């Protein structure tokens, strides 16, 4: 059973930084993609960034140049470094792992950007 555990959310002022982490347990093979999604208040969930097993990354236009996704394969952990945060980055952030064609989700962590 694959389980994802997120950490690192919180309240930060505009222009500040946060680092999210998501550690997976129960993965024995087949890890393909690790990603971060977010659901802003009153909106649909959207892709923030993803990184493949080989290290290829994709970012949403709204976060390019500010957010960096990285992973530690040995620890089955994905990170999201968020810099220059804006109020519009406020959302619940979810990590997502694609393992052997199956999608697994973290429980979500709240990020609030406000002065």
PyMOL commands that set and color helices and strands:
alter all, ss='L'
color gray80, all
select helices_A, chain A and resi 73-75+87-89
alter helices_A, ss='H'
color red, helices_A
select strands_A, chain A and resi 3-7+10-12+18-25+31-39+45-52+57-59+67-72+77-82+91-99+102-105+109-113
alter strands_A, ss='S'
color yellow, strands_A
deselect
rebuild
show_as cartoon
